[in-house]
Amino acid sequence: MSEALSSTAHDVPTGRKSGNCIGVAALVVGIAACVAALFPMTAFFDAINVLPLNGPVTWPTMFFGGIIGVVLGVIGVRRAHVGKASNLTTAKVGIALSLIALIICAGWVALNLTSAPS
């Protein structure tokens, strides 16, 4: 008449992988680093100059955010390849944005070194 459900019925794996929180963190850090990389550009315009943000906030966010984003992205890609995570693309985009921020940071450093008074 009525069957009792066994306790193993709820333990059946669904085949879904968990999300890649590390990859999402890499993406968020990469976005923050890219946004911070645009702040030094405001020094060229007097109307929107946010120079107080250029020193203590922008440079560490660009540099350390870029490095942390690349590291988190690599960990996320490895987790996705092993099968522990599902969103490989998110981790790859996080790596790309973090690398772009590091390249822009290197460009700003090069620009400041070449325009320094001798």
C-alpha positions in Angstrom: 0.0 0.0 0.0 2.3 2.8 1.1 6.0 2.4 0.8 8.3 3.9 3.3 11.0 6.0 1.8 14.4 4.7 2.6 16.9 7.1 4.1 19.2 6.6 1.1 16.7 8.2 -1.3 17.9 11.7 -0.1 21.6 10.8 -0.4 21.5 10.3 -4.2 24.0 12.6 -5.9 22.4 15.0 -8.4 25.5 15.2 -10.6 25.7 19.0 -10.1 28.9 20.6 -9.1 29.1 23.3 -6.6 29.7 26.9 -7.7 33.1 28.3 -7.9 33.2 30.9 -5.1 36.9 31.3 -5.6 36.3 32.2 -9.3 33.6 34.7 -8.3 36.0 36.3 -5.8 38.6 36.6 -8.5 36.1 38.3 -10.8 35.1 40.8 -8.1 38.7 41.6 -7.2 39.5 42.0 -10.9 36.6 44.4 -11.4 37.7 46.4 -8.4 41.3 46.6 -9.6 40.2 47.7 -13.1 38.0 50.4 -11.7 40.8 51.6 -9.4 43.1 51.6 -12.5 41.0 54.4 -14.0 41.3 56.8 -11.0 44.7 58.2 -11.8 43.3 59.3 -15.2 41.2 61.9 -13.3 44.3 63.8 -12.5 44.3 65.0 -16.1 41.0 66.8 -15.7 40.6 69.6 -13.2 36.8 69.3 -12.9 36.8 65.7 -11.7 40.1 65.5 -10.0 40.0 62.9 -7.2 43.7 63.0 -6.3 43.1 62.0 -2.6 42.1 58.6 -3.9 45.1 58.3 -6.3 47.7 57.6 -3.6 46.6 55.5 -0.6 43.6 53.8 -2.2 44.2 53.4 -5.9 47.8 52.1 -6.2 47.4 49.3 -3.6 44.1 48.3 -5.0 45.5 48.1 -8.5 48.7 46.3 -7.6 47.6 44.0 -4.8 44.1 43.5 -6.2 45.6 42.4 -9.5 47.9 39.9 -7.8 45.3 38.5 -5.5 42.8 38.3 -8.4 45.3 36.3 -10.5 46.0 33.9 -7.7 42.3 33.4 -6.9 41.5 33.0 -10.6 44.2 30.3 -11.0 42.9 28.5 -7.9 39.3 28.7 -9.4 40.5 27.4 -12.8 42.2 24.4 -11.1 39.1 23.7 -9.0 37.0 23.7 -12.2 39.4 21.4 -14.1 39.4 18.9 -11.2 35.6 18.9 -11.1 35.1 20.6 -7.8 33.6 23.8 -9.3 31.3 24.5 -12.2 32.0 28.0 -13.6 35.3 28.0 -15.3 34.5 31.1 -17.3 34.1 33.3 -14.3 37.6 32.4 -13.0 39.1 33.0 -16.4 37.5 36.4 -16.7 38.7 37.2 -13.2 42.3 36.4 -14.3 41.9 38.5 -17.4 40.6 41.6 -15.5 43.3 41.2 -12.9 46.0 41.0 -15.5 44.6 44.1 -17.3 44.7 46.0 -14.0 48.3 44.9 -13.5 49.2 46.0 -17.0 47.5 49.4 -16.5 49.4 49.7 -13.1 52.7 49.1 -14.9 51.8 51.7 -17.5 51.0 54.3 -14.9 54.3 53.6 -13.2 56.2 53.8 -16.5 54.4 57.1 -17.3 55.3 58.6 -13.9 58.9 57.5 -14.1 59.4 59.0 -17.6 57.7 62.3 -16.7 59.5 62.7 -13.4 61.7 65.8 -13.3 65.4 65.0 -13.5 
